[in-house]
Amino acid sequence: MRLTTKGRFAVTAMLDLALNEVDRPVTLAAISDRQEISLSYLEQLFSRLRRNGLVKSVRGPGGGYRIAMPLEAISVSDIITAVDELIDATQCGGNENCHEERRCMTHDLWTSLNMRILEYLSGVSLAQLVHSQRNGDKIVIPEPRRRERIAQAVAA
């Protein structure tokens, strides 16, 4: 799995921002201190997040960053994609050349896993992460298709 530090830190930083921007912008220095993420790394991430419309910057005294849209409208996959992070379980990066320049026998399995991960992360909103952090709840996203398949298998 190639979900690297970039994607993880971007999600962490966005969650920190969402939790702490109550009535004023949040500085990257504050996020850096709380999350122990390099300030220069956060600057790179937030530049990409801003270009993709997920955050907006506020200049001047008391400036910093704010979330640019409702928390419910931002999914974890939006954040990861905004920082150019790929979610890819294949060895070949989707190029189908992983086994002596040919497609490996398990390519479809890993491609399917990629789709499931993306589907899952698309179903988790920043609002859900905030709620989970504030209430100590686990993030649980229902999988209706899986439940339907299990019910069909039991009925058969």
Residue pairs with C-beta under 8 A, 6 or more apart in sequence:
1 87
1 88
1 89
1 117
2 86
2 87
2 88
2 89
3 80
3 85
3 87
4 85
6 45
6 83
6 84
6 85
7 79
7 80
7 83
7 85
7 87
9 35
9 37
9 41
9 42
9 45
10 45
10 48
10 49
10 79
10 80
10 82
10 83
10 85
11 76
11 79
11 80
11 129
12 35
12 37
13 31
13 35
13 37
13 42
13 45
13 46
14 49
14 54
14 55
14 67
14 74
14 79
14 126
15 126
15 129
15 130
15 133
16 26
16 31
16 34
16 35
17 26
17 31
17 55
17 65
17 66
17 67
18 67
18 71
18 126
18 129
18 130
19 130
19 133
19 134
20 26
20 30
20 31
20 34
21 65
21 66
21 67
24 62
24 64
25 57
25 58
25 62
25 63
25 64
25 65
25 66
26 64
26 65
26 66
27 63
27 64
27 65
28 39
28 42
28 43
28 46
28 64
28 65
29 39
30 64
31 37
31 42
32 38
32 39
32 42
45 83
46 55
46 57
46 65
48 82
48 83
48 84
49 55
49 79
49 82
49 83
50 56
50 57
50 65
50 68
51 82
52 78
52 81
52 82
53 68
53 69
54 67
54 68
54 69
54 74
54 78
54 79
54 82
55 65
55 66
55 67
55 68
56 65
56 66
56 68
57 63
57 64
57 65
58 64
58 65
58 66
67 74
67 126
70 127
71 125
71 126
71 127
71 130
72 125
72 126
72 127
73 125
74 125
74 126
74 127
75 121
75 122
75 123
75 124
75 125
75 126
76 121
76 122
76 124
76 125
76 126
76 129
77 87
77 118
77 121
77 122
78 122
79 126
80 87
80 121
86 93
87 114
87 117
87 118
87 121
88 94
88 114
89 110
89 111
89 113
89 114
89 117
90 98
90 107
90 110
90 111
90 114
91 98
91 104
91 110
92 98
92 103
92 104
92 107
94 111
94 114
96 102
96 103
96 107
97 103
98 104
98 107
99 105
120 141
123 141
124 139
124 141
128 139
128 141
129 139
131 137
132 138
132 139
